[in-house]
Amino acid sequence: IFIIWEAFIVLSSADVHFLQSIVGQDNVSVRHADLEAHSIDESWVEAHLPDVVVWPSRTAEVSAIVRYANEKGLPIVPWSGGSSLEGNPVPVRGGIVLAMYRMKDIIEIREEDLQVVVQPGIVYDELNAQLRKRGMFFPPAPGSSDVATIGGMVANNSSGMRAVKYGVTRDYVLKLEVVLANGEVIRIGSNAKKSTSGYDLLGLFVGSEGTLGVVTEVTLRLVGFPEQVGVAVAAFEQLGDAANAVYEAIRYGLDPSAIEILDAATVRVTNQHQGLSLREVPTLFVEFHGTKAAVEEQIEYMRELCQENGCSDFQVATDTQRRDELWAARKEAHDSIKFSHPGCAMISG
């Protein structure tokens, strides 16, 4: 929560009219359906209706809204994709929900510098679809990549399935434009990969979950898209055997770009919900990036380790369509659990 007040403060019609004067009447809503849609994320946190939802489109509007809220003592909550499992964007005392997901432009792609400048509302998958055309990508891959916004990823320091190789969001944030609680706009960080000039304010803001300011622009470091991507899916009779295969893979120097385990129960509900036909046993998903020769070598070594640990089935794919099919169970596990067992939305991984 960006601003919290001890007493409930209900917005007046004058407050709503002022917000409309900043962003336009069509970008302010007190409709119950809109309030309800912004009252809860994917977590177990109890839903709380805001008083109003506001959709800004540029930094100056965010600054004016935050300044007004600060002067009037109105609670304000920045909102991104609403896909968090932790309850961090949920309004708990009414007030203003600042819905940032319409600020979704790619401002600049600096191909020679392997950098991109974006507004916070752009969705992870949409950004990478554009970057891939130029042979680059932003590595962190949250499970909700089809709805997670870059602003939300910065606020949560998101990691995801590729953290084992590439690290987390914080490792890629170079610069931020941030609106502080009084409406002041600051710019922190630089285009340099490393700098020792002053305090690490970037590290302070990344992962602060909207408590220190509202991010309105992000400069990210990118990585070149690998020559080859290979995916392996291994089925085991015992969860402990799958875990031991992971341990040995890391211990003996394999360099997976992603590595995940689903237990039998998760595979079962995913098969049911997604129409898949995976064996309903503990299943290991591994992805490798690199040259064609390096990926093939690592996959074969992974096959040996899995077989030594009792693997009963080992499938490999290097073409995009087949890779997506093999990864489908892991990527859709959250939704499968949620729809199969309403109220049980959280999974590990």
C-alpha positions as CSV (number, residue, x, y, z in Angstrom):
1,I,0.0,0.0,0.0
2,F,1.4,3.3,-1.0
3,I,-0.3,5.5,1.6
4,I,-2.1,4.1,4.7
5,W,-4.3,6.1,7.1
6,E,-5.6,5.0,10.4
7,A,-9.2,6.2,9.8
8,F,-11.4,5.5,6.9
9,I,-11.6,8.5,4.5
10,V,-14.3,8.3,1.9
11,L,-13.8,10.2,-1.3
12,S,-16.3,13.0,-2.0
13,S,-17.9,13.8,-5.3
14,A,-15.6,16.8,-5.5
15,D,-12.6,14.4,-5.2
16,V,-13.9,12.3,-8.1
17,H,-14.5,15.4,-10.2
18,F,-11.0,16.6,-9.6
19,L,-9.6,13.2,-10.7
20,Q,-11.7,13.5,-13.8
21,S,-10.2,16.9,-14.5
22,I,-6.7,15.2,-14.5
23,V,-7.3,12.1,-16.6
24,G,-10.6,12.7,-18.3
25,Q,-14.1,11.4,-17.3
26,D,-13.7,8.2,-19.2
27,N,-10.6,7.2,-17.1
28,V,-12.3,7.5,-13.7
29,S,-14.8,5.0,-12.5
30,V,-17.0,4.4,-9.4
31,R,-18.9,1.6,-11.0
32,H,-19.3,-1.4,-8.7
33,A,-18.0,-3.8,-11.3
34,D,-14.8,-1.8,-11.7
35,L,-14.3,-1.4,-8.0
36,E,-14.9,-5.1,-7.5
37,A,-12.4,-6.0,-10.2
38,H,-9.7,-4.0,-8.4
39,S,-10.5,-5.2,-4.9
40,I,-8.6,-8.5,-4.9
41,D,-5.6,-10.2,-6.6
42,E,-4.9,-13.9,-6.9
43,S,-4.1,-14.2,-3.2
44,W,-6.1,-15.3,-0.1
45,V,-6.2,-11.7,1.1
46,E,-9.8,-10.5,1.8
47,A,-11.3,-8.3,-0.9
48,H,-11.8,-4.6,-0.1
49,L,-13.5,-2.2,-2.5
50,P,-11.7,1.0,-3.3
51,D,-13.8,4.2,-3.6
52,V,-12.6,4.9,-7.2
53,V,-10.5,3.5,-10.0
54,V,-8.3,5.9,-12.0
55,W,-6.4,5.0,-15.3
56,P,-3.6,7.4,-15.9
57,S,-1.7,7.5,-19.3
58,R,1.4,9.5,-18.5
59,T,3.7,10.4,-15.7
60,A,2.4,14.0,-15.3
61,E,-1.1,12.5,-14.5
62,V,0.3,10.1,-12.0
63,S,2.1,12.9,-10.3
64,A,-1.0,15.1,-10.1
65,I,-3.1,12.3,-8.7
66,V,-0.6,11.3,-6.1
67,R,0.0,14.9,-5.0
68,Y,-3.7,15.5,-4.6
69,A,-4.2,12.3,-2.6
70,N,-1.3,13.3,-0.4
71,E,-2.7,16.7,0.2
72,K,-6.2,15.4,1.0
73,G,-5.1,12.4,3.0
74,L,-6.6,9.9,0.6
75,P,-5.4,6.3,0.5
76,I,-3.9,5.3,-2.8
77,V,-2.8,1.9,-4.2
78,P,-0.9,1.4,-7.4
79,W,-2.3,-1.6,-9.4
80,S,-0.7,-3.5,-12.2
81,G,-1.9,-6.9,-13.6
82,G,-3.6,-8.1,-10.4
83,S,-1.8,-11.5,-10.7
84,S,0.1,-11.4,-7.4
85,L,-0.3,-14.3,-5.0
86,E,0.7,-12.1,-2.0
87,G,-2.1,-9.5,-1.7
88,N,0.2,-6.5,-2.2
89,P,-1.9,-4.4,-4.5
90,V,-5.1,-4.8,-2.6
91,P,-6.8,-1.7,-1.2
92,V,-7.7,-2.1,2.5
93,R,-9.1,1.3,3.3
94,G,-11.1,2.4,0.2
95,G,-9.4,5.3,-1.5
96,I,-8.0,5.4,-5.0
97,V,-6.7,2.5,-7.0
98,L,-4.2,3.8,-9.5
99,A,-4.5,1.3,-12.4
100,M,-1.3,1.5,-14.3
101,Y,-1.9,-1.1,-17.0
102,R,-2.9,1.4,-19.7
103,M,0.6,2.9,-19.6
104,K,1.9,0.1,-21.8
105,D,4.1,1.7,-24.5
106,I,7.6,0.6,-25.5
107,I,9.3,4.0,-25.4
108,E,12.6,3.0,-26.9
109,I,14.5,-0.1,-27.9
110,R,18.3,0.4,-27.8
111,E,19.4,-2.6,-29.7
112,E,23.1,-1.8,-29.7
113,D,23.1,-1.4,-25.9
114,L,20.8,-4.4,-25.3
115,Q,18.4,-2.1,-23.4
116,V,14.7,-1.2,-23.6
117,V,12.7,1.7,-22.1
118,V,9.1,0.9,-21.3
119,Q,6.0,2.2,-19.4
120,P,5.1,0.0,-16.4
121,G,1.8,-1.4,-17.8
122,I,3.3,-3.4,-20.7
123,V,2.7,-7.2,-20.2
124,Y,5.8,-9.4,-20.0
125,D,4.9,-11.7,-22.9
126,E,3.9,-8.8,-25.1
127,L,7.3,-7.1,-24.4
128,N,9.3,-10.2,-25.2
129,A,7.3,-10.8,-28.4
130,Q,8.5,-7.5,-29.7
131,L,12.1,-8.0,-28.4
132,R,12.4,-11.4,-30.0
133,K,12.0,-9.9,-33.4
134,R,15.3,-8.2,-32.8
135,G,17.0,-11.3,-31.2
136,M,16.7,-10.2,-27.6
137,F,14.6,-10.9,-24.5
138,F,14.0,-10.0,-20.9
139,P,14.8,-13.2,-19.0
140,P,12.7,-13.4,-15.8
141,A,9.7,-15.5,-16.6
142,P,6.9,-15.4,-14.0
143,G,4.2,-18.1,-14.1
144,S,1.7,-15.3,-15.0
145,S,3.7,-14.0,-17.9
146,D,0.7,-13.5,-20.1
147,V,-0.8,-10.9,-17.6
148,A,2.1,-9.8,-15.4
149,T,3.2,-6.3,-16.2
150,I,6.7,-4.9,-16.0
151,G,5.7,-2.4,-13.3
152,G,4.3,-5.2,-11.2
153,M,7.5,-7.3,-11.7
154,V,9.6,-4.4,-10.6
155,A,7.4,-3.8,-7.6
156,N,7.7,-7.5,-6.5
157,N,11.2,-8.2,-7.8
158,S,9.7,-11.1,-9.7
159,S,11.8,-14.1,-10.5
160,G,10.0,-17.0,-12.2
161,M,11.2,-20.1,-14.0
162,R,14.5,-18.8,-15.4
163,A,15.8,-17.4,-12.1
164,V,18.2,-20.4,-11.8
165,K,20.3,-19.2,-14.7
166,Y,19.4,-15.5,-15.3
167,G,18.5,-14.2,-11.9
168,V,15.6,-12.0,-10.9
169,T,14.1,-8.7,-12.1
170,R,16.4,-6.6,-9.9
171,D,19.3,-7.9,-11.9
172,Y,17.9,-6.2,-15.1
173,V,16.6,-2.9,-13.9
174,L,19.0,0.0,-14.9
175,K,16.8,3.1,-14.4
176,L,13.5,4.0,-13.0
177,E,11.2,7.0,-13.1
178,V,9.3,7.2,-9.9
179,V,6.5,9.4,-8.5
180,L,7.0,9.9,-4.8
181,A,4.3,10.4,-2.1
182,N,4.2,14.2,-2.5
183,G,3.9,13.9,-6.3
184,E,7.6,14.7,-7.0
185,V,9.1,12.9,-10.0
186,I,12.6,11.4,-9.6
187,R,14.8,9.5,-11.9
188,I,17.3,7.0,-10.4
189,G,19.9,4.7,-11.9
190,S,21.8,5.0,-15.1
191,N,22.4,3.3,-18.4
192,A,25.7,2.0,-17.2
193,K,25.6,-1.7,-16.2
194,K,27.6,-0.9,-13.1
195,S,27.9,2.3,-11.1
196,T,29.3,3.1,-7.6
197,S,28.1,6.7,-7.6
198,G,26.0,7.1,-4.5
199,Y,23.4,5.0,-2.7
200,D,21.8,2.1,-4.4
201,L,18.3,3.6,-4.7
202,L,17.4,1.2,-7.5
203,G,17.9,-1.7,-5.1
204,L,15.7,0.1,-2.6
205,F,12.8,0.7,-5.0
206,V,12.8,-2.7,-6.8
207,G,10.7,-5.0,-4.6
208,S,9.2,-2.3,-2.5
209,E,5.7,-3.2,-3.7
210,G,4.5,0.4,-4.2
211,T,5.3,1.5,-0.6
212,L,7.9,4.0,-1.6
213,G,6.6,5.4,-4.9
214,V,4.8,4.7,-8.2
215,V,7.1,3.6,-11.0
216,T,6.1,5.3,-14.3
217,E,9.1,4.3,-16.6
218,V,11.6,1.4,-16.5
219,T,14.9,0.9,-18.4
220,L,15.8,-2.7,-18.6
221,R,18.9,-4.6,-19.5
222,L,18.3,-7.3,-22.1
223,V,20.0,-10.6,-23.1
224,G,20.6,-11.9,-26.6
225,F,18.2,-14.7,-27.6
226,P,20.1,-18.0,-27.6
227,E,20.9,-19.9,-30.7
228,Q,19.1,-23.0,-29.5
229,V,16.5,-23.7,-26.8
230,G,15.9,-27.3,-25.6
231,V,13.3,-28.6,-23.2
232,A,13.3,-31.9,-21.4
233,V,10.4,-33.4,-19.4
234,A,11.2,-36.4,-17.1
235,A,8.7,-38.5,-15.2
236,F,9.6,-40.2,-11.9
237,E,7.8,-42.6,-9.7
238,Q,9.0,-40.8,-6.5
239,L,9.3,-37.1,-5.8
240,G,12.5,-37.6,-4.0
241,D,14.1,-39.1,-7.1
242,A,13.2,-36.1,-9.1
243,A,14.6,-33.8,-6.4
244,N,17.8,-35.8,-6.4
245,A,18.2,-35.4,-10.1
246,V,17.9,-31.7,-9.8
247,Y,20.6,-31.7,-7.0
248,E,23.0,-33.7,-9.1
249,A,22.4,-31.6,-12.2
250,I,23.4,-28.5,-10.4
251,R,26.2,-30.2,-8.4
252,Y,27.8,-31.6,-11.6
253,G,27.8,-28.3,-13.5
254,L,24.8,-28.4,-15.8
255,D,23.5,-24.9,-16.5
256,P,19.7,-25.1,-17.0
257,S,17.9,-21.9,-17.9
258,A,14.8,-23.2,-16.1
259,I,14.2,-26.2,-13.8
260,E,10.8,-27.0,-12.1
261,I,9.2,-30.0,-10.5
262,L,5.4,-30.7,-10.4
263,D,4.1,-33.3,-7.9
264,A,1.6,-36.0,-9.0
265,A,-1.4,-34.1,-7.8
266,T,-0.6,-31.0,-9.7
267,V,0.1,-33.0,-12.9
268,R,-3.3,-34.6,-12.4
269,V,-5.4,-31.4,-12.2
270,T,-3.4,-29.9,-15.0
271,N,-4.2,-32.9,-17.2
272,Q,-7.8,-32.5,-16.3
273,H,-8.0,-28.8,-16.9
274,Q,-5.7,-28.5,-19.9
275,G,-6.6,-31.7,-21.7
276,L,-3.0,-33.0,-21.5
277,S,-1.9,-36.6,-21.2
278,L,1.2,-36.5,-19.0
279,R,1.7,-39.4,-16.7
280,E,0.4,-38.4,-13.3
281,V,3.6,-38.8,-11.4
282,P,6.2,-36.4,-10.1
283,T,7.5,-34.6,-13.3
284,L,10.7,-32.6,-13.8
285,F,10.8,-29.8,-16.4
286,V,14.2,-28.6,-17.6
287,E,15.2,-26.0,-20.2
288,F,18.6,-25.3,-21.6
289,H,19.8,-22.2,-23.7
290,G,23.0,-22.0,-25.8
291,T,24.5,-23.2,-29.0
292,K,23.0,-26.2,-30.7
293,A,25.9,-28.5,-29.7
294,A,25.9,-27.2,-26.1
295,V,22.2,-27.7,-25.6
296,E,22.3,-31.2,-27.1
297,E,25.2,-32.1,-24.8
298,Q,23.5,-30.8,-21.7
299,I,20.2,-32.6,-22.5
300,E,22.0,-35.9,-22.9
301,Y,23.8,-35.4,-19.6
302,M,20.5,-34.6,-18.0
303,R,19.0,-37.7,-19.5
304,E,21.8,-39.8,-17.9
305,L,21.2,-38.2,-14.5
306,C,17.5,-38.7,-14.7
307,Q,17.8,-42.3,-15.7
308,E,20.3,-43.0,-12.9
309,N,17.7,-41.6,-10.5
310,G,14.8,-43.8,-11.7
311,C,13.3,-41.7,-14.4
312,S,10.6,-43.7,-16.2
313,D,10.1,-41.4,-19.2
314,F,12.2,-38.7,-20.8
315,Q,11.0,-36.4,-23.6
316,V,12.9,-33.7,-25.5
317,A,11.9,-30.9,-27.8
318,T,13.8,-28.1,-29.5
319,D,11.2,-26.7,-31.9
320,T,9.0,-23.9,-30.6
321,Q,5.6,-25.7,-30.9
322,R,6.8,-28.9,-29.2
323,R,8.6,-26.9,-26.4
324,D,5.4,-25.0,-25.7
325,E,3.5,-28.3,-25.5
326,L,5.9,-29.8,-23.0
327,W,6.0,-26.6,-20.9
328,A,2.2,-26.3,-20.9
329,A,1.6,-28.2,-17.7
330,R,4.0,-26.0,-15.7
331,K,2.8,-22.7,-17.2
332,E,-0.8,-23.6,-16.7
333,A,-0.5,-25.2,-13.2
334,H,-1.7,-22.2,-11.3
335,D,-4.9,-21.8,-13.3
336,S,-5.5,-25.6,-13.3
337,I,-5.3,-25.7,-9.5
338,K,-7.5,-22.6,-9.2
339,F,-10.3,-23.9,-11.4
340,S,-10.1,-27.4,-10.1
341,H,-10.1,-26.4,-6.5
342,P,-11.7,-22.9,-6.1
343,G,-10.0,-21.0,-3.3
344,C,-6.8,-22.9,-3.5
345,A,-4.8,-20.6,-5.9
346,M,-1.3,-20.7,-4.5
347,I,1.3,-23.2,-5.7
348,S,5.0,-23.4,-5.0
349,G,7.6,-23.3,-7.7
